[in-house]
């Protein structure tokens, strides 16, 4: 009769860590996906490098 071996504590910890990392990755993926949908689309005549810059003196960056 074959007996299954007991799961060691080390293996259990590794499996739990792996599962947590996968969940964190999935959370980050969903967050990036939602951020992408929130980015406003630019019209074809706007330069993305100049977006948000107004004519005249600019306020200090810091």
ChimeraX attribute file (.defattr): number of C-alpha atoms within 10 A of each C-alpha:
attribute: neighborCount
match mode: 1-to-1
recipient: residues
	/A:1	3
	/A:2	4
	/A:3	5
	/A:4	6
	/A:5	6
	/A:6	6
	/A:7	8
	/A:8	8
	/A:9	9
	/A:10	9
	/A:11	10
	/A:12	11
	/A:13	11
	/A:14	11
	/A:15	12
	/A:16	12
	/A:17	12
	/A:18	12
	/A:19	12
	/A:20	12
	/A:21	12
	/A:22	12
	/A:23	12
	/A:24	12
	/A:25	12
	/A:26	12
	/A:27	12
	/A:28	12
	/A:29	12
	/A:30	12
	/A:31	11
	/A:32	12
	/A:33	11
	/A:34	11
	/A:35	10
	/A:36	10
	/A:37	9
	/A:38	9
	/A:39	8
	/A:40	7
	/A:41	7
	/A:42	10
	/A:43	8
	/A:44	7
	/A:45	6
	/A:46	9
	/A:47	9
	/A:48	10
	/A:49	7
	/A:50	8
	/A:51	9
	/A:52	7
	/A:53	10
	/A:54	9
	/A:55	6
	/A:56	6
	/A:57	7
	/A:58	8
	/A:59	8
	/A:60	5
	/A:61	4
	/A:62	3
